[in-house]
Amino acid sequence: MKKARFMLAILLAVLLFAAGVLAVGAQQAEPDQTGSIRVTLKIGKGTPRPDATLSAILVAVRDENAALGYTTAPAFAESGFTVTEKIPDEAAAALDAFAAANAITGRAAVTDADGTALFDEMPEGMYLIRETGDPGAYTRMTPFLVLMPQIEGSRRTYDVTAAPKPVEVRPPVSITLHAEKQIAVGNGAPPENVRFSFILTPEDITNPMPKNDEGVSNTETGSLTVTRTGAGAVVFGEIGFKPEDLGKTYTYTVRELKGTDAYFTYDTTVYTVRVTVAQDADGKLKADVAYAKGDEKADAPVFVNIYDKPDDPPPVPRTGQLWWPVGLLAGGGALLLIGGFLLRRREEETA
Amino acid sequence: MKFRKSTALILSGVLLLLGAAGFAVYNNADSDRAGKSAASIAAVIAEGLPTKPAAEATPQNGNLDRFVPEMETKEIDGALYIGILEIPALELTLPVRESWSYDALKLSPCRYSGSYYTNDLVICAHNYASHFNGLRTIAMGEDVYFTAVGGRTYHYVITNRETLNPDEAERMSTPDGWDLTLFTCYIGGATRCTIRCSLAEN
């Protein structure tokens, strides 16, 4: 009897232990739970950014055996990314580039009128959220990493909300229009302080033009005249182009204004400048500049002036009335008068 | 009656003084003549100024290769003028001829070199009281205006006075950053009173 009770106790203990193990195991091996990631995208200071196509790509999967509970997803095994306690800020950009280069896609979602995109029923993991569609008139959303679920102590949040850095209206692209002034010397030494002027004229007065406070603008023709001293770079300034300029070509002429400095021959070449606004592979605006001299392609404008001073230059003209004879005659006359009266007095005294 | 030496000296002195007076009278009359001539020419130019300044000249017929802009001129009595120079402090309103010669200088100031387009215009004139004599003593900071025949007015401010020798032609026509230069002879005629001006506005 005693033996039977002992055996029963042992069996009960074993059963209880097994149940406990199963319970713990069940708790840890709960069925795969999904969650959601809600991304709210804004423009500038708070306007919602609708119609942005976003993608959520799994970059790290849940792994109980990993030190931090996550390991790199197979698609990113070659990316060099590893899950660390503190993910570097540049990790998201690197993963974004890797995903783009290897055409790795994830779950897509489009932001609604409130700028919100919802990725629903997402398995646990670390996700890269990136914008995959054409950002249009806005800058592309900065890619970022988000962990789902969010873990704080023993608490897990499976409905994650993310507010990435706001996008901005796409900045205009700008170019700097410039030319070069050269001086060729025939004879003599050209002075260093000669000023040369150059004029940039738009083919259409509505063409974008540089804003140059040191130049002179003509409101009737839209032209801009800049001046420089001596040889060197001629800078008209930056011209900005906006998204609405995409696909357009703007034409300008650049020429030197004829000066009249002594002994200089001026360059009469007229350059045509054509600026075409396009998009690069990333969808960013770019401006391509092409120069021409008449019908021929040319490099950036170069204006050459020739200095040739004669060996015996003419003097500055005499521009004075002759007043010195007046002084000379008056002075001489006064002296003679004084001398004459003095001599007369002596003559009268001796007489 | 014996002709005394003192009488000869006194008579000579009187003759010289009369000569000096004659010279002075002639110079003043010449200056008056030049002033009246300049005033009448300036009035003709002013009458013909457009109410709205002309637009800057542009290439014609697509002939871009050889286009060179030049200052607009107005012909009066066979001579070409580029505009009117005003110096309020001296109460001067004078026409400016397109190019200089000694005959031209007897009528009005003349362009010596440069252009208002390239901000290096140099104007010379005789030191008549009615022309540029006042430049010798004009104060710095005074306003100078040049109105081109096309109607656009350029406003300058006097910023420097220099004395140049006759053999400094290059320095005269290559102003060191100055936008307008006016020059005339000093009384002795040996050197040039040179007034440098900077552009205040267009």
Interface residues (C-beta under 8 A of the other chain):
Chain A: P191 N193 V194 R195 F196 S197 T201 V216 N218 E220 T221 S223 T225 T227 T229 T253 R255 L257 K258 G259 T260 D261 A262 Y263 Y266 T268 T269 V270 T272 K293 G294 K309 P313 P314 P315 V316 P317 R318 T319 G320 Q321 L322 W323 W324 P325 V326 G327 L328 L329 A330 G332 G333 A334 L335 L336 L337 I338 G339 G340 F341 L342 L343 R344 E347
Chain B: R4 K5 S6 T7 A8 L9 I10 L11 S12 G13 V14 L15 L16 L17 L18 G19 A20 A21 F23 A24 N27 D30 S31 A55 E56 T58 P59 L64 D65 R66 F67 V68 P69 E70 W100 Y102 L105 Y112 S113 G114 S115 Y117 T118 N119 D120 C124 A125 H126 N127 Y128 F132 L164 N165 P166 D167 E168 A169 E170 R171 M172 S173 T174 P175 D176 G177 F183 T184 C185 Y186 I187 G188 G189 R192 N202
